[in-house]
Amino acid sequence: MQQIQGLFGLLSDATWGWALIPFLVVLGVTFTLVSGFVQIRYFGRMWGVLFPGQSPRDGGVSSREALLVSIGGRVGGGNIAGVAVAITLGGPGAVFWMWVIALIGMATSLFECALAQLYKRAEPDGTYRGGPAQYILHGLGQNFGWLAVLYAICLIAAFGLGFSAFQGNTVAVAAQDSLGLDPILVGAGLAVLTALIVFGGIKRIARVSDVIIPVMAFGYIGLALIVIVLNLDAVPGVLWTIVANALGFEEAVGGGIGAAVAQGMRRGLFSNEAGLGSAPNVAAVAKVPHPVTQGIVQSLSVFIDTIIICSCTALVILLGDVYVPGAEGVDGVALTQQSLASHLGAWAQYFLTGAVLLFAFSSIIYNYYLGETALTVLSDTPPARLVLRLAIPLVVFLGAAAPGATSVFFFSDPLMGLLAIVNLLAVTMLFPVGMRLLRDYRQQLAAGVEEPVLDPASYGDLDIDPAAWPRETVTQAAQGAAGPGGKVVI
């Protein structure tokens, strides 16, 4: 076992240690500059998906539902515990660098999710499936099939199994500590709920996420806003502390600006997942008129995850008196929990426990869908899907029932790092296709089209699925949305 752990330790050092973070940053900056700051240019368009009127007419998965599923996966322990760890190890300045990496990552997420949309495949039940494995196979060609298989194996192991068990353990520990519930009973209940959702497929996952994610996110943000309002006079000083620590004007912890940069970037990337190749699997399921439309929408999920929710956690901590810069003591989720309680009273700890439960459950169903999508590359058969659907609730139960279960998930982080590198290599090679989509989108907007549509005839040289982008659907959409004077206002 020690030899296996040592092997995965070397893999972790070779990915997260020195290769992955610089790769993510350099590519994010490159995508931002070459695209003309696409995440800034279309920032206003991102928010329209949150409002009514976005559901597809045929009962498919809407752009909004796909967004909320991906937010449910991105938002989790990294937003509550991860921010606290970043501040503890890197000082308040780490928050600034989390913001920076999120703004850069919005461009990376836009391109990887647009590619997932373009190369998605239609399913018999009317839904779609896609992601890095699909745009490797159909974008780079069958010669790269081995790369898609490697990606699929890492995705199933890291997200489908490892992180699902970890989330089950997180729920059980939180429920036991705050409510005194038996982890075995918690694990059994969570496993049953998980089974009910995953056996319903992506449509049921999307419907559940459409309900619990807004409750989860807005509830937590609302509580943080109460803390901010109660301490409004101290907010400017906290914001200055964040910037001063980030740029080296002040030093809060050993390591100074270097610690702030390292912790902020690492925790930010871990939290928002931009470039890791997980969110594109969910982005591909939405029914939208143009791939860039969903790319823009998924870019918003990075903004919500880090700029909004992570910032709420940071302000709750930094506006309180529990955190002492440079001092050893409480950290992680306990720091966030105690900081919230210091502002609002002991009852806030129970609220945070409920938030953790929802965060973890949304992550479990998100992780399952990632595993199912990866499985189609290895064995796209009903028996294989049945095995996975039975395995996920079992893994969740085992993770919840075993107090030391998290120690066996040492393989998840290294494999996540490896799949991220595979995804980034694929996105880099397919970046010209992504820019082609973006130019098409911009040209239609310049021509007065309110909502651009993809003309599959213009992409006949690419291996896209005619069933996923049927020509007649595009024609009907354009004809049915003609406004006064024939102007298309889809």
Salt bridges, closest charged atoms under 4 A:
ASP58 OD2 - LYS287 NZ 2.75
GLU65 OE1 - ARG207 NH1 2.96
GLU123 OE1 - ARG129 NE 3.68
ASP210 OD1 - ARG64 NH1 2.22
GLU372 OE2 - ARG129 NH2 2.87
GLU372 OE1 - ARG389 NH2 3.14
ASP380 OD1 - ARG385 NH1 2.75
ASP440 OD2 - HIS290 NE2 3.07
GLU451 OE1 - ARG45 NH2 3.65
ASP455 OD1 - ARG471 NE 3.44
ASP461 OD1 - ARG436 NH2 2.91
ASP463 OD1 - ARG121 NH2 3.42
ASP463 OD2 - HIS138 ND1 2.83
